[in-house]
Amino acid sequence: MVTREEAVASIGFDGNAALVDKIMKKKYSSMNTEELAAAGFFRAATISALYVEDQGELEMVADIYNRLAGTTYAADTMPRLFGVARVTVPKSIVL
């Protein structure tokens, strides 16, 4: 099962395995959702919010993004905006 830390650093999938960027995992996986969003890592922040299953965190990501981008996206549209979803795959491959 892919962990939140691996999901935050994921770059794609190969069959039933998540592809994880080793450098990104080392540098950013310890950051919480708010820290990721504040640093401008909105894709990773959205994945983080999905993995902790907290609607408030997803709303916070949307608020930070909307403030910086001058947009009005709703929290529930953030996963689609960044092309992410919480997925269940049995393993990860760290590259």
C-alpha positions as CSV (number, residue, x, y, z in Angstrom):
1,M,0.0,0.0,0.0
2,V,1.3,3.4,-0.9
3,T,1.9,5.7,2.1
4,R,1.0,9.4,2.2
5,E,4.8,10.2,2.0
6,E,5.1,8.1,-1.1
7,A,1.9,9.6,-2.6
8,V,3.1,13.1,-2.1
9,A,6.3,12.4,-4.1
10,S,4.6,10.2,-6.7
11,I,5.2,11.1,-10.4
12,G,3.0,8.5,-12.0
13,F,2.2,4.8,-12.1
14,D,3.6,1.7,-13.8
15,G,0.9,-1.0,-13.8
16,N,0.0,-1.7,-10.1
17,A,3.0,0.4,-8.7
18,A,3.3,4.0,-7.9
19,L,6.5,5.7,-9.2
20,V,8.0,7.8,-6.5
21,D,10.7,10.5,-7.0
22,K,13.3,9.6,-4.4
23,I,14.7,13.2,-4.1
24,M,11.2,14.7,-3.8
25,K,10.3,12.1,-1.1
26,K,13.3,12.9,0.9
27,K,12.9,16.7,0.7
28,Y,9.1,17.2,0.9
29,S,7.3,14.2,2.3
30,S,7.8,15.4,5.9
31,M,6.0,18.6,5.1
32,N,2.4,18.8,6.1
33,T,-0.4,19.8,3.7
34,E,-0.3,23.5,4.7
35,E,3.5,23.7,4.4
36,L,3.3,22.1,0.9
37,A,0.7,24.5,-0.3
38,A,2.5,27.5,1.2
39,A,5.6,26.5,-0.7
40,G,3.7,26.3,-3.9
41,F,3.6,22.5,-4.2
42,F,-0.2,22.4,-4.9
43,R,-0.3,19.0,-6.5
44,A,1.5,17.4,-3.6
45,A,-0.6,19.4,-1.1
46,T,-3.8,18.2,-2.8
47,I,-2.6,14.5,-2.6
48,S,-1.6,15.1,1.0
49,A,-5.1,16.4,1.9
50,L,-6.7,13.4,0.1
51,Y,-4.5,10.9,2.0
52,V,-5.3,12.4,5.5
53,E,-9.0,12.4,4.5
54,D,-9.6,15.9,5.9
55,Q,-12.0,18.1,3.9
56,G,-10.6,21.1,5.9
57,E,-7.1,20.5,4.5
58,L,-8.5,20.4,1.0
59,E,-10.3,23.6,1.5
60,M,-7.1,25.2,2.9
61,V,-5.2,24.1,-0.3
62,A,-8.0,25.7,-2.4
63,D,-7.9,28.9,-0.3
64,I,-4.1,29.3,-0.7
65,Y,-4.2,28.5,-4.4
66,N,-7.1,30.8,-5.1
67,R,-5.5,33.7,-3.2
68,L,-2.2,33.3,-5.2
69,A,-3.8,32.6,-8.6
70,G,-6.7,35.0,-8.3
71,T,-9.2,32.1,-9.0
72,T,-12.3,30.8,-7.2
73,Y,-12.0,27.0,-7.4
74,A,-14.0,25.0,-4.9
75,A,-12.1,22.6,-2.7
76,D,-13.7,19.5,-4.3
77,T,-12.3,20.6,-7.7
78,M,-8.7,20.6,-6.6
79,P,-8.0,16.9,-7.3
80,R,-9.3,17.3,-10.9
81,L,-7.4,20.6,-11.3
82,F,-4.1,18.9,-10.5
83,G,-4.9,15.5,-12.0
84,V,-4.7,13.5,-8.7
85,A,-6.8,11.1,-6.8
86,R,-6.3,8.8,-3.9
87,V,-5.5,5.4,-5.3
88,T,-4.8,2.0,-3.9
89,V,-1.9,0.2,-5.4
90,P,0.0,-2.5,-3.6
91,K,3.6,-1.2,-4.1
92,S,5.8,1.7,-5.0
93,I,8.9,2.0,-7.0
94,V,11.4,4.6,-5.8
95,L,13.3,6.2,-8.7
